Amino acid sequence: MIPVLAFTDRAFAASNAAMRTALQYQNTPLAEKSCSTCMQFMPGASAKALGGCKIMPGDTEISPTGYCTAWVKKT
């Protein structure tokens, strides 16, 4: 038997569950507050792609339309 490994664009995606819980992360915005308008958000390859967050180390599955309690408006 030969093991087969499949790679996709999400093969190395990860989330930081402990930080998400601590910051009450959700995949939906809170009013006008969303990750895409937060200074901590690190955008993905496109405006709709998942990105990262400066305060959630190793998490590459942050939605631009998500929200958490650490939201700070971009200046």
Phi and psi restraints in degrees (range 20) as a CNS / XPLOR table:
assign (resid 1 and name C) (resid 2 and name N)
       (resid 2 and name CA) (resid 2 and name C) 1.0 -107.7 20.0 2
assign (resid 2 and name N) (resid 2 and name CA)
       (resid 2 and name C) (resid 3 and name N) 1.0 123.1 20.0 2
assign (resid 2 and name C) (resid 3 and name N)
       (resid 3 and name CA) (resid 3 and name C) 1.0 -69.3 20.0 2
assign (resid 3 and name N) (resid 3 and name CA)
       (resid 3 and name C) (resid 4 and name N) 1.0 142.2 20.0 2
assign (resid 3 and name C) (resid 4 and name N)
       (resid 4 and name CA) (resid 4 and name C) 1.0 -117.4 20.0 2
assign (resid 4 and name N) (resid 4 and name CA)
       (resid 4 and name C) (resid 5 and name N) 1.0 134.3 20.0 2
assign (resid 4 and name C) (resid 5 and name N)
       (resid 5 and name CA) (resid 5 and name C) 1.0 -121.3 20.0 2
assign (resid 5 and name N) (resid 5 and name CA)
       (resid 5 and name C) (resid 6 and name N) 1.0 124.9 20.0 2
assign (resid 5 and name C) (resid 6 and name N)
       (resid 6 and name CA) (resid 6 and name C) 1.0 -106.2 20.0 2
assign (resid 6 and name N) (resid 6 and name CA)
       (resid 6 and name C) (resid 7 and name N) 1.0 133.3 20.0 2
assign (resid 6 and name C) (resid 7 and name N)
       (resid 7 and name CA) (resid 7 and name C) 1.0 -111.4 20.0 2
assign (resid 7 and name N) (resid 7 and name CA)
       (resid 7 and name C) (resid 8 and name N) 1.0 135.9 20.0 2
assign (resid 7 and name C) (resid 8 and name N)
       (resid 8 and name CA) (resid 8 and name C) 1.0 -129.2 20.0 2
assign (resid 8 and name N) (resid 8 and name CA)
       (resid 8 and name C) (resid 9 and name N) 1.0 179.5 20.0 2
assign (resid 8 and name C) (resid 9 and name N)
       (resid 9 and name CA) (resid 9 and name C) 1.0 -67.8 20.0 2
assign (resid 9 and name N) (resid 9 and name CA)
       (resid 9 and name C) (resid 10 and name N) 1.0 -11.4 20.0 2
assign (resid 9 and name C) (resid 10 and name N)
       (resid 10 and name CA) (resid 10 and name C) 1.0 -107.5 20.0 2
assign (resid 10 and name N) (resid 10 and name CA)
       (resid 10 and name C) (resid 11 and name N) 1.0 10.1 20.0 2
assign (resid 10 and name C) (resid 11 and name N)
       (resid 11 and name CA) (resid 11 and name C) 1.0 -59.7 20.0 2
assign (resid 11 and name N) (resid 11 and name CA)
       (resid 11 and name C) (resid 12 and name N) 1.0 -31.5 20.0 2
assign (resid 11 and name C) (resid 12 and name N)
       (resid 12 and name CA) (resid 12 and name C) 1.0 -111.5 20.0 2
assign (resid 12 and name N) (resid 12 and name CA)
       (resid 12 and name C) (resid 13 and name N) 1.0 16.6 20.0 2
assign (resid 12 and name C) (resid 13 and name N)
       (resid 13 and name CA) (resid 13 and name C) 1.0 -69.0 20.0 2
assign (resid 13 and name N) (resid 13 and name CA)
       (resid 13 and name C) (resid 14 and name N) 1.0 147.7 20.0 2
assign (resid 13 and name C) (resid 14 and name N)
       (resid 14 and name CA) (resid 14 and name C) 1.0 -149.5 20.0 2
assign (resid 14 and name N) (resid 14 and name CA)
       (resid 14 and name C) (resid 15 and name N) 1.0 156.4 20.0 2
assign (resid 14 and name C) (resid 15 and name N)
       (resid 15 and name CA) (resid 15 and name C) 1.0 -127.5 20.0 2
assign (resid 15 and name N) (resid 15 and name CA)
       (resid 15 and name C) (resid 16 and name N) 1.0 154.7 20.0 2
assign (resid 15 and name C) (resid 16 and name N)
       (resid 16 and name CA) (resid 16 and name C) 1.0 -106.9 20.0 2
assign (resid 16 and name N) (resid 16 and name CA)
       (resid 16 and name C) (resid 17 and name N) 1.0 85.2 20.0 2
assign (resid 16 and name C) (resid 17 and name N)
       (resid 17 and name CA) (resid 17 and name C) 1.0 -58.3 20.0 2
assign (resid 17 and name N) (resid 17 and name CA)
       (resid 17 and name C) (resid 18 and name N) 1.0 -40.2 20.0 2
assign (resid 17 and name C) (resid 18 and name N)
       (resid 18 and name CA) (resid 18 and name C) 1.0 -63.5 20.0 2
assign (resid 18 and name N) (resid 18 and name CA)
       (resid 18 and name C) (resid 19 and name N) 1.0 -44.8 20.0 2
assign (resid 18 and name C) (resid 19 and name N)
       (resid 19 and name CA) (resid 19 and name C) 1.0 -69.3 20.0 2
assign (resid 19 and name N) (resid 19 and name CA)
       (resid 19 and name C) (resid 20 and name N) 1.0 -38.9 20.0 2
assign (resid 19 and name C) (resid 20 and name N)
       (resid 20 and name CA) (resid 20 and name C) 1.0 -58.5 20.0 2
assign (resid 20 and name N) (resid 20 and name CA)
       (resid 20 and name C) (resid 21 and name N) 1.0 -44.0 20.0 2
assign (resid 20 and name C) (resid 21 and name N)
       (resid 21 and name CA) (resid 21 and name C) 1.0 -65.6 20.0 2
assign (resid 21 and name N) (resid 21 and name CA)
       (resid 21 and name C) (resid 22 and name N) 1.0 -47.2 20.0 2
assign (resid 21 and name C) (resid 22 and name N)
       (resid 22 and name CA) (resid 22 and name C) 1.0 -60.1 20.0 2
assign (resid 22 and name N) (resid 22 and name CA)
       (resid 22 and name C) (resid 23 and name N) 1.0 -36.5 20.0 2
assign (resid 22 and name C) (resid 23 and name N)
       (resid 23 and name CA) (resid 23 and name C) 1.0 -96.8 20.0 2
assign (resid 23 and name N) (resid 23 and name CA)
       (resid 23 and name C) (resid 24 and name N) 1.0 7.2 20.0 2
assign (resid 23 and name C) (resid 24 and name N)
       (resid 24 and name CA) (resid 24 and name C) 1.0 53.0 20.0 2
assign (resid 24 and name N) (resid 24 and name CA)
       (resid 24 and name C) (resid 25 and name N) 1.0 44.6 20.0 2
assign (resid 24 and name C) (resid 25 and name N)
       (resid 25 and name CA) (resid 25 and name C) 1.0 -63.1 20.0 2
assign (resid 25 and name N) (resid 25 and name CA)
       (resid 25 and name C) (resid 26 and name N) 1.0 140.5 20.0 2
assign (resid 25 and name C) (resid 26 and name N)
       (resid 26 and name CA) (resid 26 and name C) 1.0 -139.4 20.0 2
assign (resid 26 and name N) (resid 26 and name CA)
       (resid 26 and name C) (resid 27 and name N) 1.0 155.8 20.0 2
assign (resid 26 and name C) (resid 27 and name N)
       (resid 27 and name CA) (resid 27 and name C) 1.0 -83.4 20.0 2
assign (resid 27 and name N) (resid 27 and name CA)
       (resid 27 and name C) (resid 28 and name N) 1.0 4.9 20.0 2
assign (resid 27 and name C) (resid 28 and name N)
       (resid 28 and name CA) (resid 28 and name C) 1.0 -122.4 20.0 2
assign (resid 28 and name N) (resid 28 and name CA)
       (resid 28 and name C) (resid 29 and name N) 1.0 151.3 20.0 2
assign (resid 28 and name C) (resid 29 and name N)
       (resid 29 and name CA) (resid 29 and name C) 1.0 -72.4 20.0 2
assign (resid 29 and name N) (resid 29 and name CA)
       (resid 29 and name C) (resid 30 and name N) 1.0 165.5 20.0 2
assign (resid 29 and name C) (resid 30 and name N)
       (resid 30 and name CA) (resid 30 and name C) 1.0 -116.8 20.0 2
assign (resid 30 and name N) (resid 30 and name CA)
       (resid 30 and name C) (resid 31 and name N) 1.0 102.6 20.0 2
assign (resid 30 and name C) (resid 31 and name N)
       (resid 31 and name CA) (resid 31 and name C) 1.0 55.1 20.0 2
assign (resid 31 and name N) (resid 31 and name CA)
       (resid 31 and name C) (resid 32 and name N) 1.0 -124.3 20.0 2
assign (resid 31 and name C) (resid 32 and name N)
       (resid 32 and name CA) (resid 32 and name C) 1.0 -85.8 20.0 2
assign (resid 32 and name N) (resid 32 and name CA)
       (resid 32 and name C) (resid 33 and name N) 1.0 -1.6 20.0 2
assign (resid 32 and name C) (resid 33 and name N)
       (resid 33 and name CA) (resid 33 and name C) 1.0 -87.4 20.0 2
assign (resid 33 and name N) (resid 33 and name CA)
       (resid 33 and name C) (resid 34 and name N) 1.0 117.2 20.0 2
assign (resid 33 and name C) (resid 34 and name N)
       (resid 34 and name CA) (resid 34 and name C) 1.0 -143.9 20.0 2
assign (resid 34 and name N) (resid 34 and name CA)
       (resid 34 and name C) (resid 35 and name N) 1.0 160.0 20.0 2
assign (resid 34 and name C) (resid 35 and name N)
       (resid 35 and name CA) (resid 35 and name C) 1.0 -56.1 20.0 2
assign (resid 35 and name N) (resid 35 and name CA)
       (resid 35 and name C) (resid 36 and name N) 1.0 -37.3 20.0 2
assign (resid 35 and name C) (resid 36 and name N)
       (resid 36 and name CA) (resid 36 and name C) 1.0 -64.2 20.0 2
assign (resid 36 and name N) (resid 36 and name CA)
       (resid 36 and name C) (resid 37 and name N) 1.0 -18.7 20.0 2
assign (resid 36 and name C) (resid 37 and name N)
       (resid 37 and name CA) (resid 37 and name C) 1.0 -105.9 20.0 2
assign (resid 37 and name N) (resid 37 and name CA)
       (resid 37 and name C) (resid 38 and name N) 1.0 10.7 20.0 2
assign (resid 37 and name C) (resid 38 and name N)
       (resid 38 and name CA) (resid 38 and name C) 1.0 -99.9 20.0 2
assign (resid 38 and name N) (resid 38 and name CA)
       (resid 38 and name C) (resid 39 and name N) 1.0 139.9 20.0 2
assign (resid 38 and name C) (resid 39 and name N)
       (resid 39 and name CA) (resid 39 and name C) 1.0 -70.0 20.0 2
assign (resid 39 and name N) (resid 39 and name CA)
       (resid 39 and name C) (resid 40 and name N) 1.0 -12.8 20.0 2
assign (resid 39 and name C) (resid 40 and name N)
       (resid 40 and name CA) (resid 40 and name C) 1.0 -86.8 20.0 2
assign (resid 40 and name N) (resid 40 and name CA)
       (resid 40 and name C) (resid 41 and name N) 1.0 -16.0 20.0 2
assign (resid 40 and name C) (resid 41 and name N)
       (resid 41 and name CA) (resid 41 and name C) 1.0 -73.5 20.0 2
assign (resid 41 and name N) (resid 41 and name CA)
       (resid 41 and name C) (resid 42 and name N) 1.0 136.4 20.0 2
assign (resid 41 and name C) (resid 42 and name N)
       (resid 42 and name CA) (resid 42 and name C) 1.0 -114.0 20.0 2
assign (resid 42 and name N) (resid 42 and name CA)
       (resid 42 and name C) (resid 43 and name N) 1.0 104.4 20.0 2
assign (resid 42 and name C) (resid 43 and name N)
       (resid 43 and name CA) (resid 43 and name C) 1.0 -58.8 20.0 2
assign (resid 43 and name N) (resid 43 and name CA)
       (resid 43 and name C) (resid 44 and name N) 1.0 153.5 20.0 2
assign (resid 43 and name C) (resid 44 and name N)
       (resid 44 and name CA) (resid 44 and name C) 1.0 -82.8 20.0 2
assign (resid 44 and name N) (resid 44 and name CA)
       (resid 44 and name C) (resid 45 and name N) 1.0 -160.9 20.0 2
assign (resid 44 and name C) (resid 45 and name N)
       (resid 45 and name CA) (resid 45 and name C) 1.0 -67.5 20.0 2
assign (resid 45 and name N) (resid 45 and name CA)
       (resid 45 and name C) (resid 46 and name N) 1.0 -24.6 20.0 2
assign (resid 45 and name C) (resid 46 and name N)
       (resid 46 and name CA) (resid 46 and name C) 1.0 -139.0 20.0 2
assign (resid 46 and name N) (resid 46 and name CA)
       (resid 46 and name C) (resid 47 and name N) 1.0 173.3 20.0 2
assign (resid 46 and name C) (resid 47 and name N)
       (resid 47 and name CA) (resid 47 and name C) 1.0 -62.5 20.0 2
assign (resid 47 and name N) (resid 47 and name CA)
       (resid 47 and name C) (resid 48 and name N) 1.0 -28.4 20.0 2
assign (resid 47 and name C) (resid 48 and name N)
       (resid 48 and name CA) (resid 48 and name C) 1.0 -99.1 20.0 2
assign (resid 48 and name N) (resid 48 and name CA)
       (resid 48 and name C) (resid 49 and name N) 1.0 -6.1 20.0 2
assign (resid 48 and name C) (resid 49 and name N)
       (resid 49 and name CA) (resid 49 and name C) 1.0 -75.1 20.0 2
assign (resid 49 and name N) (resid 49 and name CA)
       (resid 49 and name C) (resid 50 and name N) 1.0 152.4 20.0 2
assign (resid 49 and name C) (resid 50 and name N)
       (resid 50 and name CA) (resid 50 and name C) 1.0 -65.6 20.0 2
assign (resid 50 and name N) (resid 50 and name CA)
       (resid 50 and name C) (resid 51 and name N) 1.0 148.3 20.0 2
assign (resid 50 and name C) (resid 51 and name N)
       (resid 51 and name CA) (resid 51 and name C) 1.0 -132.4 20.0 2
assign (resid 51 and name N) (resid 51 and name CA)
       (resid 51 and name C) (resid 52 and name N) 1.0 -151.2 20.0 2
assign (resid 51 and name C) (resid 52 and name N)
       (resid 52 and name CA) (resid 52 and name C) 1.0 -128.2 20.0 2
assign (resid 52 and name N) (resid 52 and name CA)
       (resid 52 and name C) (resid 53 and name N) 1.0 -177.6 20.0 2
assign (resid 52 and name C) (resid 53 and name N)
       (resid 53 and name CA) (resid 53 and name C) 1.0 -140.7 20.0 2
assign (resid 53 and name N) (resid 53 and name CA)
       (resid 53 and name C) (resid 54 and name N) 1.0 135.3 20.0 2
assign (resid 53 and name C) (resid 54 and name N)
       (resid 54 and name CA) (resid 54 and name C) 1.0 -63.0 20.0 2
assign (resid 54 and name N) (resid 54 and name CA)
       (resid 54 and name C) (resid 55 and name N) 1.0 -24.5 20.0 2
assign (resid 54 and name C) (resid 55 and name N)
       (resid 55 and name CA) (resid 55 and name C) 1.0 -106.3 20.0 2
assign (resid 55 and name N) (resid 55 and name CA)
       (resid 55 and name C) (resid 56 and name N) 1.0 5.4 20.0 2
assign (resid 55 and name C) (resid 56 and name N)
       (resid 56 and name CA) (resid 56 and name C) 1.0 -120.1 20.0 2
assign (resid 56 and name N) (resid 56 and name CA)
       (resid 56 and name C) (resid 57 and name N) 1.0 78.9 20.0 2
assign (resid 56 and name C) (resid 57 and name N)
       (resid 57 and name CA) (resid 57 and name C) 1.0 -54.6 20.0 2
assign (resid 57 and name N) (resid 57 and name CA)
       (resid 57 and name C) (resid 58 and name N) 1.0 134.1 20.0 2
assign (resid 57 and name C) (resid 58 and name N)
       (resid 58 and name CA) (resid 58 and name C) 1.0 80.1 20.0 2
assign (resid 58 and name N) (resid 58 and name CA)
       (resid 58 and name C) (resid 59 and name N) 1.0 -4.6 20.0 2
assign (resid 58 and name C) (resid 59 and name N)
       (resid 59 and name CA) (resid 59 and name C) 1.0 -88.0 20.0 2
assign (resid 59 and name N) (resid 59 and name CA)
       (resid 59 and name C) (resid 60 and name N) 1.0 118.1 20.0 2
assign (resid 59 and name C) (resid 60 and name N)
       (resid 60 and name CA) (resid 60 and name C) 1.0 -113.8 20.0 2
assign (resid 60 and name N) (resid 60 and name CA)
       (resid 60 and name C) (resid 61 and name N) 1.0 15.6 20.0 2
assign (resid 60 and name C) (resid 61 and name N)
       (resid 61 and name CA) (resid 61 and name C) 1.0 -121.3 20.0 2
assign (resid 61 and name N) (resid 61 and name CA)
       (resid 61 and name C) (resid 62 and name N) 1.0 38.4 20.0 2
assign (resid 61 and name C) (resid 62 and name N)
       (resid 62 and name CA) (resid 62 and name C) 1.0 -87.1 20.0 2
assign (resid 62 and name N) (resid 62 and name CA)
       (resid 62 and name C) (resid 63 and name N) 1.0 124.2 20.0 2
assign (resid 62 and name C) (resid 63 and name N)
       (resid 63 and name CA) (resid 63 and name C) 1.0 -79.0 20.0 2
assign (resid 63 and name N) (resid 63 and name CA)
       (resid 63 and name C) (resid 64 and name N) 1.0 136.8 20.0 2
assign (resid 63 and name C) (resid 64 and name N)
       (resid 64 and name CA) (resid 64 and name C) 1.0 -62.7 20.0 2
assign (resid 64 and name N) (resid 64 and name CA)
       (resid 64 and name C) (resid 65 and name N) 1.0 -20.6 20.0 2
assign (resid 64 and name C) (resid 65 and name N)
       (resid 65 and name CA) (resid 65 and name C) 1.0 -99.8 20.0 2
assign (resid 65 and name N) (resid 65 and name CA)
       (resid 65 and name C) (resid 66 and name N) 1.0 11.7 20.0 2
assign (resid 65 and name C) (resid 66 and name N)
       (resid 66 and name CA) (resid 66 and name C) 1.0 -81.2 20.0 2
assign (resid 66 and name N) (resid 66 and name CA)
       (resid 66 and name C) (resid 67 and name N) 1.0 -175.9 20.0 2
assign (resid 66 and name C) (resid 67 and name N)
       (resid 67 and name CA) (resid 67 and name C) 1.0 -160.1 20.0 2
assign (resid 67 and name N) (resid 67 and name CA)
       (resid 67 and name C) (resid 68 and name N) 1.0 148.9 20.0 2
assign (resid 67 and name C) (resid 68 and name N)
       (resid 68 and name CA) (resid 68 and name C) 1.0 -148.1 20.0 2
assign (resid 68 and name N) (resid 68 and name CA)
       (resid 68 and name C) (resid 69 and name N) 1.0 172.5 20.0 2
assign (resid 68 and name C) (resid 69 and name N)
       (resid 69 and name CA) (resid 69 and name C) 1.0 -72.1 20.0 2
assign (resid 69 and name N) (resid 69 and name CA)
       (resid 69 and name C) (resid 70 and name N) 1.0 -8.4 20.0 2
assign (resid 69 and name C) (resid 70 and name N)
       (resid 70 and name CA) (resid 70 and name C) 1.0 -92.1 20.0 2
assign (resid 70 and name N) (resid 70 and name CA)
       (resid 70 and name C) (resid 71 and name N) 1.0 9.5 20.0 2
assign (resid 70 and name C) (resid 71 and name N)
       (resid 71 and name CA) (resid 71 and name C) 1.0 -57.7 20.0 2
assign (resid 71 and name N) (resid 71 and name CA)
       (resid 71 and name C) (resid 72 and name N) 1.0 130.6 20.0 2
assign (resid 71 and name C) (resid 72 and name N)
       (resid 72 and name CA) (resid 72 and name C) 1.0 -134.8 20.0 2
assign (resid 72 and name N) (resid 72 and name CA)
       (resid 72 and name C) (resid 73 and name N) 1.0 124.7 20.0 2
assign (resid 72 and name C) (resid 73 and name N)
       (resid 73 and name CA) (resid 73 and name C) 1.0 -60.6 20.0 2
assign (resid 73 and name N) (resid 73 and name CA)
       (resid 73 and name C) (resid 74 and name N) 1.0 134.4 20.0 2
assign (resid 73 and name C) (resid 74 and name N)
       (resid 74 and name CA) (resid 74 and name C) 1.0 -62.5 20.0 2
assign (resid 74 and name N) (resid 74 and name CA)
       (resid 74 and name C) (resid 75 and name N) 1.0 145.2 20.0 2
